Amino acid sequence: MQTIADFDKPRNVIDQYKWLTDEAILKDLETKRHKFSILLCNLKHDVNIGNAVRTHAGFLGQDIILFGHRRFNRVPSVGTYAYSIIKHLKFVEEIEPVLAEYDEVIGCDLVPGVSESVWETRFDYDKTTLLCFGHEEDGLPESLVKRCHRLVHIPMFGVTKSFNVAVSAAIMMNEYVRGKYIAENPV
């Protein structure tokens, strides 16, 4: 594998990737990625996008799909966007073909009587899964909620009614990966 020329370049990568080029890292990650992707729908705060990108890189998902945001401040992602596959969707018509690429589309939104707790949900790790997260104030658009195979919510115990979008994405990705490793390594 090819190494980077600038040995002083600070990078937020594990030791085995420290001196590899971004291209070499991406090539190595191709075979290791988990079968989930995330859709960030109409987020208005760049910090949420950047933090979700960084967390996604840490949990090694497939794609990050940004709907309604062409550019974002990459500082919160601490350079991890370089190891992520980021797709941008500008128009509503572009969403349906993307959703059709996944075996299961799961929305993260609290809909009383409909959504199940993330603690009770089970993922099928043989299926390609898209985890969908909505706008900071409005959640997922109704048209996307209708297209989801199921809805999952994160239980809350404090005074706020919802978590920050990046935190919600981190919790969902953690539950996906944690469940996969528990299933593969029973006690």
C-alpha positions in Angstrom: 0.0 0.0 0.0 1.1 3.5 -0.8 2.0 5.8 2.2 1.4 9.5 2.6 4.3 11.9 2.0 3.5 14.3 4.8 4.4 12.5 8.0 3.4 15.5 10.1 -0.1 15.5 8.9 -2.5 15.0 11.9 -5.2 12.4 11.1 -7.9 10.9 13.2 -7.3 7.3 12.2 -6.4 4.1 14.0 -2.7 3.2 14.0 -2.9 0.7 11.1 -4.0 3.5 8.8 -1.8 6.3 10.2 0.6 6.6 7.3 -1.6 5.3 4.4 -3.1 7.5 1.7 -6.8 8.3 1.9 -7.2 6.2 -1.3 -5.5 3.2 0.3 -7.6 3.5 3.4 -10.8 3.6 1.4 -9.8 0.5 -0.6 -9.1 -1.4 2.6 -12.4 -0.4 4.1 -14.4 -1.5 1.1 -14.5 -5.1 2.4 -15.0 -4.3 6.1 -18.0 -1.9 6.1 -21.2 -2.9 7.9 -24.4 -3.2 5.8 -26.0 0.0 7.0 -26.1 3.5 5.6 -27.6 6.7 7.0 -29.8 9.3 5.4 -29.7 12.8 7.0 -32.8 14.6 5.8 -32.9 18.4 5.7 -30.6 19.1 8.6 -30.0 22.7 9.1 -27.0 22.6 11.5 -23.6 21.7 10.0 -22.3 20.5 13.4 -25.0 17.7 13.3 -23.9 16.6 9.9 -20.2 16.7 10.7 -20.6 14.8 14.0 -22.8 12.2 12.3 -20.2 11.8 9.5 -17.5 11.3 12.2 -19.6 8.7 14.1 -20.5 6.9 10.9 -16.8 6.6 10.1 -16.2 5.2 13.6 -19.0 2.5 13.2 -17.9 1.8 9.6 -21.2 2.1 7.7 -21.6 2.1 3.9 -23.0 5.4 2.6 -24.0 8.8 4.1 -26.8 10.3 2.1 -27.4 14.0 2.6 -30.8 15.3 1.4 -31.2 19.0 1.1 -27.7 19.9 2.1 -25.1 20.3 -0.7 -22.3 21.6 1.5 -21.5 21.4 5.1 -18.8 22.6 7.5 -16.4 19.6 7.7 -14.6 20.7 10.8 -16.8 18.7 13.2 -16.1 15.5 11.2 -12.3 15.9 12.1 -11.3 14.8 8.6 -13.2 11.5 8.7 -15.3 12.6 5.6 -12.2 11.5 3.6 -13.0 7.8 4.5 -16.7 8.1 4.0 -18.9 7.7 0.9 -21.1 10.8 0.9 -23.9 11.2 -1.6 -26.0 14.4 -2.0 -29.6 14.5 -3.0 -31.1 17.8 -4.0 -34.6 16.9 -5.2 -37.4 14.9 -3.7 -37.6 12.8 -6.8 -34.1 11.5 -6.1 -35.0 9.9 -2.8 -37.2 7.0 -4.1 -34.6 5.3 -6.3 -32.1 5.5 -3.4 -34.6 4.0 -0.9 -35.2 1.2 -3.4 -31.5 0.2 -3.1 -32.0 -1.0 0.5 -33.7 -4.1 1.8 -34.9 -2.3 4.9 -35.5 1.4 5.5 -35.8 2.3 9.2 -36.8 5.8 10.4 -35.7 7.2 13.7 -38.7 9.1 14.9 -41.1 8.9 17.8 -44.6 8.1 16.6 -46.7 7.0 19.6 -48.2 3.6 19.0 -46.1 3.0 15.9 -42.4 3.3 16.6 -40.6 0.7 18.7 -37.8 1.3 21.2 -34.3 0.9 19.8 -33.7 -1.4 22.8 -36.4 -3.8 21.5 -35.6 -3.7 17.8 -33.7 -6.3 16.0 -31.8 -5.8 12.8 -31.3 -8.3 10.0 -27.6 -8.1 9.4 -27.8 -9.9 6.1 -30.0 -7.1 4.7 -28.8 -3.7 3.5 -30.3 -1.2 5.9 -30.9 2.5 5.7 -31.2 4.4 8.9 -33.1 7.7 8.4 -32.8 10.8 10.5 -34.9 14.0 10.1 -34.8 17.7 10.6 -33.8 19.0 14.0 -37.2 20.5 14.7 -39.7 18.7 12.4 -38.2 15.1 12.4 -38.7 13.0 9.3 -41.0 14.2 6.5 -44.4 12.4 6.4 -43.6 11.1 2.9 -40.5 9.4 4.2 -42.2 8.1 7.3 -44.7 6.3 5.0 -41.9 4.8 3.0 -40.1 3.3 6.0 -40.5 -0.4 6.7 -40.6 0.5 10.4 -39.9 3.3 12.9 -37.6 3.2 15.9 -37.4 5.7 18.7 -34.8 6.3 21.5 -36.3 6.2 25.0 -36.0 9.5 26.9 -36.0 10.0 30.6 -35.1 13.6 31.2 -36.9 16.9 30.5 -36.1 17.2 26.8 -38.3 15.7 24.2 -35.6 14.6 21.8 -31.9 14.1 21.4 -29.7 16.1 19.0 -29.7 14.5 15.6 -26.1 13.5 15.7 -26.6 11.9 19.1 -29.6 10.0 17.8 -27.6 8.8 14.8 -24.8 7.7 17.1 -27.1 5.7 19.3 -28.8 4.0 16.4 -25.5 3.1 14.8 -24.1 1.8 18.1 -27.2 -0.4 18.6 -26.8 -1.8 15.1 -23.1 -2.6 15.4 -23.5 -3.8 19.1 -26.3 -6.1 18.1 -24.3 -7.5 15.2 -21.3 -8.3 17.4 -23.4 -9.8 20.2 -25.1 -12.0 17.6 -21.8 -13.1 16.2 -20.1 -13.7 19.6 -22.7 -15.1 22.0 -21.6 -15.3 25.6 
